[in-house]
Amino acid sequence: MIYKEYFINSEFEDIWCTLQTCYNEPESVRNLYKTLFYTIRNLPIDNTRSEKPMQIVRDFEGMIHVAGAPDPIEWLVWREVIFDDTEKSTVAELAAHLLYWSTLYDFKTQTRYHKDCQKYFEEEFACDYVENPGKDLSLKRKACYYWKDAIANDSAIDWIYILDILRKRIEYHIGYHRYTDRFTNSRLYVSRMELCCRLLELASDNDGIEGIYVNIHNASRYIGRIFSQYDFDKIGKDKDDNLKVLRLSVLRQAKAYKILWKFLDHNLTYWWD
């Protein structure tokens, strides 16, 4: 089922019941959710953003999460939603989880956010902000829930877990910058954040190089803690095919690790809003 159909086939009161039961959402955000619910129902279809499905997973306690960070709601309306739903939830319950995670950054569509920003700039930064402690609490809880599974699966036993935490943080950044998209270079920076996440994945994993070419001619540049001198001396000389693949995997990991920090040095300080 596509994202928008979950809302068309649900009633808001059922969704609100799930939001309160599962997430203990405060009463003061009810109307924010309700407005967004009916907005989603009436959003036009954008086929240009529908190629990537929305992946929904469960954490170690069975709580539903979006894989990565959510894209703007306008991007999601025509996307297929893939649930890891072993508990056979109702459509309204699943719609509630989608609505909850779609408001990770704010209770607005991207279009509404841009209009409000434009008004804010045109009125020379005059602020008509109305305090809503319940909204602030809801957003802080979502940020904590976003990190929950990453922290639960963290470990001090290996440096690779540090890269996993960094990747999770940059994924959060990607979702936010896709949502705000306020500056000329925002999309360029998002593409570089995505590339950084890919480098982080490669630097923390030395498996799965089937069908992938790894250049060994510059291998000497990457000798160090990951790809040792022994690995360098043995590369291409192993009789065991499994060892050949392993050394190529380790070399690929070492390359990604070394490139990663240079990449961050050149790009990280541009990623601000």
C-alpha positions as CSV (number, residue, x, y, z in Angstrom):
1,M,0.0,0.0,0.0
2,I,1.3,3.5,-0.8
3,Y,1.8,6.1,1.9
4,K,-1.3,8.3,1.1
5,E,-3.6,5.3,1.1
6,Y,-3.0,4.6,4.8
7,F,-4.5,8.0,5.6
8,I,-7.4,7.7,3.1
9,N,-8.4,4.4,4.6
10,S,-8.2,5.6,8.2
11,E,-10.1,7.9,10.5
12,F,-8.2,10.5,12.5
13,E,-9.7,9.5,15.9
14,D,-8.3,5.9,15.5
15,I,-4.9,7.4,14.6
16,W,-5.0,9.7,17.5
17,C,-5.8,6.8,19.9
18,T,-2.7,5.0,18.7
19,L,-0.5,8.1,19.0
20,Q,-1.6,8.4,22.6
21,T,-1.4,4.7,23.4
22,C,2.0,4.0,21.8
23,Y,3.8,7.4,22.1
24,N,1.9,9.1,25.0
25,E,1.5,12.2,22.8
26,P,0.2,15.3,24.7
27,E,-3.2,16.6,24.0
28,S,-1.8,20.0,22.9
29,V,-0.5,18.5,19.7
30,R,-3.8,16.8,18.7
31,N,-4.8,19.6,16.3
32,L,-1.4,19.7,14.8
33,Y,-1.6,16.1,13.9
34,K,-5.2,16.5,12.7
35,T,-4.4,19.3,10.4
36,L,-1.5,17.4,8.9
37,F,-3.7,14.2,8.6
38,Y,-6.2,16.0,6.3
39,T,-3.4,17.8,4.4
40,I,-1.9,14.5,3.5
41,R,-5.2,13.2,2.3
42,N,-5.4,16.0,-0.1
43,L,-1.8,16.2,-1.3
44,P,-1.3,15.8,-5.1
45,I,0.7,12.8,-6.3
46,D,4.3,13.3,-7.1
47,N,5.5,10.4,-9.2
48,T,9.0,11.9,-9.5
49,R,9.7,10.9,-5.9
50,S,8.0,7.5,-5.8
51,E,10.9,5.3,-6.9
52,K,12.3,4.6,-3.4
53,P,10.0,2.7,-1.0
54,M,9.6,3.9,2.6
55,Q,11.1,1.1,4.7
56,I,9.6,0.7,8.2
57,V,11.4,-1.5,10.7
58,R,11.1,-2.6,14.4
59,D,13.7,-1.9,17.1
60,F,14.9,-4.3,19.8
61,E,11.7,-3.7,21.8
62,G,9.3,-4.0,18.8
63,M,8.8,-0.3,18.4
64,I,8.3,0.9,14.8
65,H,10.9,3.2,13.2
66,V,11.6,4.6,9.7
67,A,14.8,3.2,8.3
68,G,17.2,6.1,8.2
69,A,15.3,9.4,8.5
70,P,12.0,10.4,6.8
71,D,11.9,12.5,3.6
72,P,9.5,15.4,3.3
73,I,5.8,14.4,3.3
74,E,5.3,15.6,-0.3
75,W,7.9,13.1,-1.4
76,L,6.2,10.2,0.4
77,V,2.6,10.4,-0.8
78,W,3.0,8.0,-3.7
79,R,5.7,5.8,-2.2
80,E,5.2,2.2,-1.4
81,V,5.5,1.6,2.4
82,I,7.2,-1.7,3.4
83,F,6.4,-2.7,6.9
84,D,8.2,-5.4,8.9
85,D,4.8,-6.1,10.5
86,T,4.8,-9.4,12.2
87,E,2.1,-8.2,14.7
88,K,-0.6,-7.7,11.9
89,S,-1.5,-4.1,12.9
90,T,-4.6,-2.4,11.6
91,V,-4.3,0.2,8.8
92,A,-5.1,3.0,11.2
93,E,-2.4,1.8,13.6
94,L,0.2,1.8,10.8
95,A,-1.0,5.2,9.6
96,A,-0.4,6.5,13.1
97,H,3.2,5.3,13.1
98,L,3.7,6.9,9.7
99,L,2.2,10.2,10.9
100,Y,4.4,10.1,14.0
101,W,7.7,9.6,12.2
102,S,6.7,12.0,9.4
103,T,6.8,14.7,12.0
104,L,10.3,14.0,13.3
105,Y,11.4,17.6,12.4
106,D,8.2,19.5,12.6
107,F,4.4,19.2,12.3
108,K,4.3,20.8,8.8
109,T,4.7,19.8,5.2
110,Q,7.7,21.1,3.4
111,T,5.5,23.5,1.4
112,R,4.0,25.0,4.6
113,Y,7.5,25.3,6.2
114,H,8.8,27.2,3.2
115,K,5.8,29.6,3.2
116,D,6.3,30.3,6.9
117,C,10.0,30.9,6.3
118,Q,9.2,33.3,3.5
119,K,6.8,35.2,5.6
120,Y,9.3,35.3,8.4
121,F,12.0,36.9,6.1
122,E,9.5,39.3,4.5
123,E,8.4,40.6,7.9
124,E,12.1,41.2,8.8
125,F,12.3,38.3,11.3
126,A,9.2,39.3,13.3
127,C,8.2,36.3,15.3
128,D,4.6,35.3,16.1
129,Y,5.7,32.1,17.7
130,V,3.1,30.7,20.1
131,E,4.7,28.5,22.8
132,N,3.5,24.9,22.8
133,P,5.3,22.9,25.5
134,G,3.6,19.7,24.2
135,K,5.0,20.2,20.7
136,D,8.5,20.7,22.1
137,L,8.1,17.6,24.2
138,S,6.9,15.6,21.2
139,L,9.8,16.6,19.0
140,K,12.3,15.9,21.7
141,R,10.8,12.4,22.3
142,K,11.0,11.7,18.6
143,A,14.7,12.7,18.5
144,C,15.3,10.3,21.5
145,Y,13.3,7.5,19.8
146,Y,15.3,8.1,16.6
147,W,18.5,7.3,18.5
148,K,17.1,4.5,20.7
149,D,18.0,1.5,18.6
150,A,21.4,2.8,17.6
151,I,22.3,3.3,21.3
152,A,20.9,-0.1,22.2
153,N,23.1,-1.8,19.6
154,D,26.2,0.3,20.4
155,S,29.2,-1.3,22.0
156,A,32.6,-0.2,23.4
157,I,34.2,-3.4,22.1
158,D,35.2,-2.1,18.7
159,W,35.9,1.2,16.9
160,I,33.4,0.3,14.1
161,Y,30.5,1.1,16.4
162,I,31.8,4.7,16.5
163,L,31.3,4.9,12.7
164,D,27.8,3.5,13.1
165,I,26.9,6.3,15.5
166,L,28.4,8.9,13.1
167,R,26.4,7.5,10.2
168,K,23.2,7.6,12.2
169,R,23.9,11.3,13.0
170,I,24.5,12.2,9.4
171,E,21.3,10.4,8.3
172,Y,19.4,12.6,10.8
173,H,21.2,15.6,9.1
174,I,20.2,14.4,5.7
175,G,16.5,14.2,6.6
176,Y,16.5,17.7,8.1
177,H,18.2,19.3,5.2
178,R,15.9,17.6,2.7
179,Y,13.0,19.0,4.7
180,T,14.2,22.6,5.1
181,D,15.9,22.8,1.6
182,R,16.4,26.6,2.2
183,F,19.6,27.3,0.4
184,T,21.0,27.2,-3.1
185,N,23.5,24.4,-2.2
186,S,21.3,22.4,0.1
187,R,20.8,19.5,-2.4
188,L,24.5,19.4,-3.2
189,Y,25.3,19.1,0.5
190,V,22.7,16.4,1.0
191,S,24.3,14.4,-1.9
192,R,27.6,14.7,-0.2
193,M,26.2,13.6,3.2
194,E,24.8,10.6,1.4
195,L,28.2,9.8,-0.1
196,C,29.7,10.2,3.4
197,C,27.2,7.7,4.7
198,R,28.2,5.3,2.0
199,L,31.9,5.7,3.0
200,L,31.0,5.1,6.6
201,E,29.3,1.8,5.6
202,L,32.3,0.7,3.6
203,A,34.8,1.7,6.3
204,S,32.9,-0.4,8.9
205,D,32.4,-3.5,6.7
206,N,34.8,-5.8,4.9
207,D,32.2,-8.2,3.5
208,G,30.4,-8.4,0.2
209,I,32.7,-7.5,-2.7
210,E,31.3,-10.1,-5.1
211,G,31.3,-8.6,-8.6
212,I,33.1,-5.4,-7.3
213,Y,36.5,-4.3,-8.8
214,V,39.1,-3.3,-6.2
215,N,42.2,-1.6,-7.6
216,I,45.3,-3.2,-6.0
217,H,47.9,-1.1,-7.9
218,N,47.7,1.7,-5.3
219,A,47.4,-0.7,-2.3
220,S,50.6,0.5,-0.7
221,R,49.0,3.9,0.1
222,Y,46.6,2.2,2.5
223,I,48.9,0.1,4.6
224,G,48.0,0.7,8.3
225,R,45.9,-0.7,11.1
226,I,43.2,-2.1,8.8
227,F,45.2,-3.2,5.8
228,S,48.5,-4.5,7.2
229,Q,51.9,-4.9,5.6
230,Y,51.3,-8.7,5.7
231,D,48.0,-8.2,3.8
232,F,49.9,-6.1,1.2
233,D,52.6,-8.7,0.8
234,K,50.1,-11.5,0.4
235,I,47.6,-9.8,-1.9
236,G,47.2,-11.6,-5.2
237,K,49.4,-14.5,-4.0
238,D,46.9,-16.5,-1.9
239,K,45.9,-19.9,-3.3
240,D,42.8,-20.0,-1.2
241,D,40.0,-18.0,-3.0
242,N,38.4,-17.1,0.3
243,L,41.6,-15.4,1.5
244,K,41.9,-13.6,-1.8
245,V,38.4,-12.1,-1.4
246,L,39.1,-11.3,2.3
247,R,42.3,-9.3,1.5
248,L,40.5,-7.4,-1.3
249,S,37.6,-6.7,1.2
250,V,40.1,-5.4,3.8
251,L,41.8,-3.2,1.2
252,R,38.5,-1.7,0.2
253,Q,37.6,-1.0,3.8
254,A,41.0,0.6,4.4
255,K,40.5,2.8,1.3
256,A,37.1,3.9,2.5
257,Y,38.4,4.7,6.0
258,K,41.2,6.8,4.7
259,I,39.1,8.7,2.2
260,L,36.3,9.2,4.8
261,W,38.3,11.6,7.1
262,K,39.6,13.6,4.1
263,F,36.1,13.9,2.8
264,L,34.8,15.0,6.2
265,D,37.6,17.5,6.5
266,H,36.6,19.1,3.2
267,N,32.8,19.0,3.7
268,L,31.6,18.8,7.3
269,T,31.7,22.5,8.2
270,Y,29.4,23.3,5.3
271,W,26.6,21.2,6.7
272,W,24.7,23.7,8.7
273,D,21.4,25.5,8.3
